[in-house]
Amino acid sequence: MRPLAMVLGLFCVAVSSTQAKDFSVTSPDGETTFTFSDNNQLAHYTVRYKGDTLIRPSKLGFTFENAQPMYRHFRVEKVSEDSLDTRWEQPWGEQRVIRNHYNELAVRFTHTDDKNRSFVVRARVFDDGIGFRYEMPDNGDIAITRELTQFHLTDSHRATAYWIPGQSQQRYEYVYRETPLSDVDLAHTPFTVKYDNGTHVAIHEAALVDYAGMSLQQLEMGRLEARLAPRADGTLVHKSGSFTTPWRTVTIGDQAVDLVNSYIALNLNEPNKLGNVDWVNPGKYIGIWWGMHISKFSWGSGENHGATTERTIEYMDFAAKHGFDGVLVEGWNKGWDGDWMANSEIFSFTESYPDFDLKKVTDHGKEVGVKLIGHHETSGGITNYEAQMEDAFALYQKRGVAQIKTGYVNYGQNLKVVDEKGVMRYEFTDSQPVVNHFLHNVKTAAKYELSINTHESVKDTGLRRTYPNWIARESARGQEYNSGWSAPNPAEHVPMLAFTRMLSGPMDFTPGIFNLDYTREENGGMEAGAGDIMRPISTLTKQLAEYVVLYSPIQMAADLPENYEARPDAFQFIKDVPTDWEETRALQGEVGDYVVIARKEKKHRHYSGRDWYLGAITNEDARTIAVPLTFLDEGVTYEAQIYRDARKTDWRNNPYAMVIESKKVRKGDALNLRLAAAGGLAVRFKAL
């Protein structure tokens, strides 16, 4: 007979071999805990925040086209632990120096019956949230048919979601919805949630490279699962050999502004791969653009052509007079005539229309110190563009162009790719092939020292850290929707963008419309859809505030030059405000209601590095805000140059009413100012 102690010992070993294993990692401040588990032999994770469960047990894993799935009958083991606390510097950005501080845990999930079936998941836990990614071994050529990653948000009945529909025909160009979390179907990221106790959560991804973009599908109350954009053949992602996925990120805060003040996505991207990028230059520009949207000019050639040599030179002279760096010209190249949205196969990126002399324009720009900003509209014809890309970039480099705005306007969401057999495929904007095209475009442009501002592109996931010439994107519903060919953006749009789309990175929103009473001769065949409202729902002051609230290192003064000349006092703020910042602080706000942001200018040849700027924007509700000036530098006196809505400002009937005043302030003082409905506030704090 065996001793009782031996029997009990054997029993304990047997029990422990079947018990679930948990491995946890906690944020540096101890508030957030990420736990991996193999309970019920399922690969999953949980997240706790301040002692409460924030993300319930959520599935991890994949299914494949021609391989066994990876999620059930898996055991977990710890691979490694690490931590990092360092700082790094952006060559340009909203915050020059960023702290990267996290604790890390990597685990391996291995199938209980087949040790060759395994995958690693690496989690990094920051004070402001978490990021995790898959690291897959070499399994030969595989096709992912489903990523099973879930985000099971707790207490969904207490949560409000702010979102746009995922994998839709209009890319990301939708008005954001505010609904109970339970009403969400398929949503793009960033996806923002607010709990009734004030906790805010934003789900997104970082470092989207050679993979499909992720949307979120709600399976049941609060259980969201990754939905990858499909390829033309219905599969999601094709891989060969070992690979890593993008990081899945969850930003967490006690208030809405905590989401804005987070840099998780940037920290999860690789450092700059381009080396010296002194040729990437933030700045401000004007453009031959708004005139086409309001039907003053046409994109195509002919009597009313917007992109002429003479008009471009006039715009360059205006830009030089007022201190702008560049002039954007759209519609200069062959392919815009007729139904240009269907001209993807005939666009030329090197041949100008007869009334646009590229050499004459750029030579004049050199004389006055203003660069031409190039434009490549593809109408979704990826193969046609890639066949001409090197020649087009070489031409621009020869002519001294430094930045290019690219476009992929195609209302059927059908980006066209021709395979090696000559067969046309139609791909989603965030499918793996198109994700790869955008990065190919950026990397190729870097060879010619060109920066890319992508419109109608896949969402930003922090890749500007790795490729700093990816200087801006659109990837949202911008100013052109206020031009009268569609229903205008609602008053809540900018305060909504600040806590949703803007969490992903810079947006080329194209602010600064000064004529708020224009009419269109025709509506472009689209429905305005808002009664007699066919213009921005905005006060003039709000247009100024957008330059601070909506971050971009390249900001456009979007209106016609004559409209700025008619209002020189207000135009002064646009001339003064920089686009590259030393520091940014989101101070106040609620999602879709209002937002207050302060930024300190970065020292530059035109800027002392001492001034601060503040922007505030409200929705359809007028409100009075009290802003303590705690962000100002100690011991410095400032002249606060204030641009605010007047008492009688009304966006419908009196949008131009503005008070411009100045007062001396110091750190610790406060501003108490009223914002009109759909209004704003813009302040320059000039150090004395």
C-alpha positions, 0 to 999 in steps of 0.5 A, spaced: 500 500 500 502 506 498 503 512 503 497 517 503 502 522 502 504 519 496 497 518 493 495 525 495 501 528 491 499 524 485 492 526 485 495 533 486 499 532 480 493 529 476 489 535 477 494 541 476 495 538 469 488 539 467 487 546 470 487 552 466 493 556 466 493 564 467 498 569 466 498 576 467 501 582 466 500 589 469 501 596 467 506 600 470 501 604 474 498 598 476 491 600 474 490 595 468 491 588 468 491 583 461 491 576 463 492 570 458 488 563 459 487 557 456 480 555 461 476 550 457 482 549 453 480 555 449 485 561 447 483 567 450 484 573 454 481 578 459 482 585 461 481 589 468 481 596 469 482 599 476 479 592 479 473 591 475 473 587 469 473 591 462 473 586 457 470 579 459 474 572 457 475 574 449 477 569 444 483 568 440 485 564 434 484 563 427 481 559 421 484 557 415 482 555 408 487 549 407 489 548 414 486 546 421 483 552 425 487 554 431 483 556 437 480 550 441 484 545 445 490 549 446 494 550 452 498 556 454 505 557 457 509 563 458 514 565 453 517 571 456 516 578 460 519 585 459 518 592 460 520 598 457 521 606 459 524 610 454 522 616 450 523 618 442 522 624 438 518 625 432 521 629 426 514 632 426 508 631 429 503 633 435 508 631 440 515 632 439 517 627 445 513 621 446 514 616 452 514 609 451 512 606 457 509 599 458 510 592 461 510 586 456 508 578 456 508 573 451 505 567 451 505 561 446 498 557 445 500 550 443 495 544 441 494 539 446 495 533 441 499 537 436 505 541 438 506 543 431 500 547 431 502 553 436 502 561 436 505 566 440 501 572 442 505 578 445 501 583 449 504 590 452 500 594 457 501 601 458 498 606 463 493 608 458 491 601 455 493 595 451 496 592 445 497 585 443 498 581 436 499 574 434 506 572 432 505 566 427 510 560 425 512 558 418 506 554 416 508 555 409 503 558 404 496 559 408 490 563 407 486 566 413 479 565 412 477 568 419 481 572 425 477 570 431 479 575 436 474 578 440 473 584 445 467 582 449 466 589 453 463 588 460 456 591 462 454 593 455 447 595 457 451 601 460 455 603 454 454 608 448 458 607 442 460 612 437 461 609 430 461 608 422 459 602 418 465 598 417 467 595 410 462 600 406 462 603 399 463 610 401 470 608 405 470 611 411 466 618 409 460 617 413 457 621 419 458 618 426 453 615 429 451 615 437 447 609 439 447 604 445 452 599 444 447 594 443 445 597 436 452 596 433 452 592 427 459 592 423 463 598 425 470 601 423 475 602 428 477 607 431 471 605 435 469 609 441 465 607 447 463 611 453 460 607 460 455 611 464 461 611 470 465 616 465 470 610 463 472 611 455 474 605 451 477 606 444 478 599 440 483 600 434 489 597 431 496 599 430 502 597 424 497 595 419 502 592 414 501 586 409 494 584 412 487 586 412 484 592 415 479 590 421 472 592 423 468 590 429 462 585 428 457 585 434 455 577 435 451 579 441 451 584 447 458 587 447 461 581 444 465 584 438 469 580 433 474 582 428 472 582 421 477 583 416 476 586 409 475 580 404 480 580 398 477 579 391 477 571 392 473 571 398 479 569 403 482 575 407 489 574 408 494 570 404 501 569 408 507 565 406 512 563 412 512 566 419 509 573 420 506 577 425 499 581 425 497 588 426 497 590 434 490 590 436 489 596 441 484 598 446 485 605 449 482 606 456 481 613 460 477 616 465 474 621 461 474 622 453 480 627 453 484 621 455 483 618 449 486 624 445 492 624 450 494 617 448 500 615 443 499 607 444 498 606 436 505 610 435 509 606 440 507 600 437 509 602 430 517 600 428 521 606 429 523 611 422 526 606 417 527 612 412 533 615 415 534 622 415 527 625 413 529 633 413 526 633 406 519 632 409 516 639 411 510 640 415 506 647 413 500 650 410 497 650 403 492 653 399 489 650 392 485 650 386 480 645 389 474 648 393 472 652 386 471 646 383 467 643 389 462 649 388 462 649 381 466 655 379 471 651 376 471 644 372 476 639 374 477 637 366 479 641 361 476 646 357 473 654 358 472 653 365 478 649 367 480 650 374 488 648 373 490 653 368 497 656 368 495 663 369 490 661 375 496 657 378 501 663 378 496 667 381 495 662 387 502 662 388 503 669 388 497 669 393 501 664 397 507 668 397 504 674 399 501 671 405 506 666 407 504 659 405 508 654 403 505 651 397 499 651 392 495 644 390 493 643 383 487 638 382 485 636 374 492 638 371 493 632 368 490 628 362 484 623 364 479 628 368 474 629 362 468 626 362 466 621 367 473 622 371 470 617 376 470 612 371 477 614 368 481 609 372 484 606 366 486 612 362 489 617 367 496 619 365 500 622 371 506 625 366 502 628 361 499 635 362 493 638 359 495 644 354 493 650 358 497 647 364 505 648 363 508 644 369 515 647 368 512 654 367 508 653 374 514 650 378 519 655 375 515 661 378 514 657 384 521 657 385 522 665 384 516 666 389 518 661 394 512 657 393 512 649 391 507 646 387 503 640 391 502 635 386 496 631 385 495 624 383 487 622 382 487 614 380 479 613 380 481 607 384 485 604 378 491 601 382 494 597 376 494 603 372 497 608 377 503 603 379 505 602 372 506 610 371 508 611 379 516 611 378 515 616 372 510 620 375 515 621 381 521 622 377 517 628 374 515 631 380 522 630 383 525 634 377 520 640 377 521 641 385 515 638 388 515 635 395 508 633 397 503 629 393 496 628 394 493 622 392 486 620 390 482 614 390 475 616 388 470 611 386 463 610 389 462 603 388 468 601 393 471 598 387 479 599 387 481 596 380 487 591 380 489 587 374 492 580 375 498 577 371 493 574 367 490 580 365 483 579 369 480 585 373 479 584 380 475 589 385 478 590 392 476 594 398 480 600 400 482 596 407 483 589 403 490 586 404 492 588 396 490 595 397 493 596 404 500 593 400 499 598 395 498 604 399 505 602 403 508 601 396 506 608 394 509 611 400 515 607 400 516 608 392 515 616 394 520 616 399 526 614 394 524 621 390 524 625 397 516 626 396 511 626 402 504 623 401 497 625 403 493 620 401 485 621 400 480 615 400 485 611 403 485 606 408 485 608 416 491 610 419 494 606 424 501 609 426 505 608 420 507 615 420 512 613 425 515 608 421 515 612 414 515 619 416 513 621 409 506 619 410 504 626 412 497 625 412 490 622 410 483 623 409 480 617 411 473 620 413 468 625 411 471 632 410 470 639 408 468 637 401 461 635 404 460 642 406 460 644 398 453 643 397 453 636 393 451 632 399 448 633 406 453 638 410 456 635 416 452 636 422 454 641 427 457 635 432 461 632 426 468 635 429 467 634 436 465 627 434 471 626 429 476 629 435 474 622 439 474 617 434 477 618 427 482 623 430 485 617 435 488 614 429 492 620 426 493 626 422 487 628 418 487 633 411 480 635 413 481 642 409 478 647 414 478 655 413 472 656 409 470 664 409 464 664 405 459 661 408 453 663 403 455 661 397 450 657 392 452 652 387 449 652 380 448 645 380 449 639 385 453 634 381 447 629 381 447 628 388 442 629 393 443 635 398 438 632 403 438 637 408 432 642 406 435 649 404 442 647 407 447 647 402 453 650 406 457 649 412 453 648 419 459 653 422 460 660 424 467 663 422 470 662 428 469 655 428 473 655 421 479 658 425 478 653 431 479 647 426 486 649 425 488 647 432 482 642 434 483 637 427 491 635 427 495 635 421 502 637 419 499 640 412 493 644 413 490 647 407 486 654 407 481 651 403 477 657 400 478 662 394 483 667 395 478 673 394 474 670 400 480 671 405 482 678 402 475 680 404 476 678 411 483 680 413 482 680 421 480 673 421 485 670 416 490 673 420 489 667 425 490 662 419 497 665 417 499 665 424 497 658 426 503 653 425 502 645 423 508 642 427 507 642 435 512 641 441 506 639 445 499 637 445 494 637 451 486 635 450 483 639 456 476 638 456 470 635 452 465 630 451 464 625 445 460 629 439 459 635 444 465 639 444 472 639 445 478 644 447 485 642 445 491 646 447 498 646 443 505 649 443 508 651 437 515 647 435 521 652 434 522 653 427 525 658 423 518 662 423 516 660 430 519 662 436 517 655 440 514 659 445 507 661 443 501 656 445 494 656 441 488 653 443 481 651 439 475 649 442 469 647 438 461 645 440 456 642 437 449 644 435 448 647 443 451 654 445 455 653 451 460 657 456 466 654 457 471 655 463 478 654 461 484 654 466 490 656 463 494 651 467 498 649 460 502 655 459 509 656 461 511 658 468 513 665 469 511 668 462 506 673 460 502 672 454 498 676 450 492 672 448 489 674 441 482 671 442 477 670 436 470 668 439 463 668 437 459 674 438 453 675 442 449 675 436 453 670 432 448 665 429 450 660 424 444 660 420 443 668 419 449 671 422 455 666 422 460 672 421 459 675 427 466 675 431 469 678 436 477 679 436 480 682 442 486 681 446 488 681 453 494 679 458 494 672 461 499 668 465 499 661 467 493 660 472 489 665 469 482 662 466 478 664 460 471 664 460 468 664 453 461 663 450 461 658 444 455 659 439 451 653 436 456 650 431 461 655 433 468 655 436 474 659 439 481 660 437 486 663 441 493 665 440 497 666 446 503 670 444 509 670 449 511 677 451 
